[in-house]
């Protein structure tokens, strides 16, 4: 409970967060310290709900914009559907309601009266969106429908943790309708690739993608694909999912279209989402004992400029710092000039390292004289002196290098921590030790085996690799393996 | 009720909307027809809630982005606060809860249990945001706090209407904290000017700005300013409000800071918002019997390209249309190429006029030969032949001219329909006839007069002009006038 969003009274009441707990000492405490100390998020008086503070929200805005551009480039449009779902609608798809009903928050009274039918605060929007699609889809000419929504959703969680699991969170949910199974499957995989590109290329977090097992797939789906990232403590984080819903929702909500031969057919639908959880992935994948490390592509500030006090500060150093900021801003680089007088440069260096700004530009009286600035990387503390006339190019190159470096480091970590045990004993040993991803040939018997494995090792089945054929027998029994499965202890 | 979002069963069930009712015949029906026929929004199975469809949502995205840029340029940052507000928090500011409690939707059960304290689905966020500010504000160095949030809010409405009044709507709400009363007032007026610029310069909707009377101000505010637009049917629409909250919320939520002399003082706060209601204003201010007219700055498509069938369609006309699209897109112009084969050009012209696209580019076999395109304005149907090599410049100029033209026309309408009656009989005559804005010297006696005026004429007090001194007596009694007041029947 130490890392739950419901904190002790003194922290709820506004207790300041102090130094950051070292990562190696207590990963979970380190995570919470970083989130609060870097002002990404904070506790609220609402159980399980956090506030995303401006610095954290700016990371979300950058992430959102980069995903939104990819979705629009592939023909998707945004829309907005109601927050409330009448209970009768939620119940139309049997598996779906079974999966979500236990987590729902219900509105029972409104406008001074008790409602005739209670309303679910959306835990996901298949039920409301598909009921509208049944109205909009008439002919093959109306297909495909490719709609996405940026929205808040609510799932009542018992244990909560900043960004990773909160009662309310922000996400996007895509909901599409297609004429054929093939097109629905293509869309499901297209989005999986878009998510991979967002998470790996922009957030610099490497992922394993695969198929969810029958027991782990989305409530109501035909097939669910997921992206699984590995955190610094050897635990997996499901970073996104895409669902081929088959005709389950089309049948439950009566989404039918007249095909080119004037025959009435049920459509095929998909849904998919990523959420503010991605910010949690980012923090845990890259942070260190000094605090955050933000990949340049989503960092609110890519460069923080720290003017150094000394002779002619007001007349020459500060104006030079401002000129440097203008120059970088003109090149589209996101900057912040820390010109506060109450703090020393050293204090500012620590502060902005803690907040994960990828690059620091120092400029003092001597630098002004020499027409240079000192650039310091957050990732390896390397220092370079750069002439002001070439600084834009140098900064752009360094940011690219930092972006690539973060991904390489995280990829090496993932590779080192993906293990192939020879038997179940070795599997158990890994899970008792460094954890990480475990690759295992698996027979597909979900009922008995995965429960036992989870009980004995706390590992769960993360996904099945779709591009690999298993060899030999299942790691857990004598039956022949049907899949190469990835196991891990998950967030 | 004909225009309420709760529609007849047959329309709820997905009845198609047919022709658009002429504006002069039934303004309210015309409005609903345009909204549905242009696919801006639709009914949902949730009472009083609409779905904003992609074409309508794209207008909102453009509006949002243009406002967001203005807010960021003036130092505001975005954040995200919880959807739920514990009942005890809503009750802390007495006037505030009195104003909002009757409209609240309450979550009473969640996660399978009844909650100990019920949660309001936010009708506005002062209560939750100020409770966090009380935690974050310690010293004068923490001020000002300039935070904005883009969010959904819920107010249980008895009568609903697309965009103008819905149970759930999208908006932004800014919440700021300042050290002095002067700074809070400056912020309140700064945002009023930003809203004016958004609404007039981008949405091309002229507004009157002024101060709300004591009876009409925001629940809990010291002073409320509003922007009032005039719709085509002579009714006023409140397009946005900014509130100087004084120290009311700072005292209710204990937001105190240590000033430069180490004295503990209550802060001053403001809040302000505009919502998806702006889209309603846009539709009603500019639309005509043919449908929507969208101002170029927020139109999802600024130019629709219609290729004309004929000889060499596939080999030359369609490629030329695509090249035209690429050329315009490269210049940052938002375009749509309507290459559907099942519709005639004439059908398409009507369709895109109905959807309000500011400019149409036609290109047929003869145009390809001559290296030209035909540009047709939505506002006045003027047609010009433009050589393809100069088309980008021509389109940019025409879009500017359309933007300015829409504003001029709407401004002339507002000026013509702002009247200064000589006595209360003349006032009543105006309200029984063309309506519009009525300017009247007023004594400030809210208790007795405004109720009587509303009962007798359906006009309400919209705002008090802050830049005008009244002359002589009140229009409604013998007392001397204290304000120049604007009256109108309002949405």
Interface residues (C-beta under 8 A of the other chain):
Chain A: X13 X14 X42 X44 X45 X46 X49 X50 X51 X52 X53 X54 X57 X58 X60 X61 X77 X78 X79 X80 X81 X82 X83 X84 X85 X86 X89 X102 X103 X104 X105 X106 X107 X108 X109 X110 X111 X112 X118 X119 X121 X128 X131 X132 X134 X135 X136 X141 X147 X151 X152 X154 X156 X157 X158 X168 X170 X342
Chain B: X13 X14 X42 X44 X45 X46 X49 X50 X51 X52 X53 X54 X57 X58 X60 X61 X77 X78 X79 X80 X81 X82 X83 X84 X85 X86 X89 X102 X103 X104 X105 X106 X107 X108 X109 X110 X111 X112 X118 X119 X121 X128 X131 X132 X134 X135 X136 X141 X147 X151 X152 X154 X156 X157 X158 X168 X170 X342
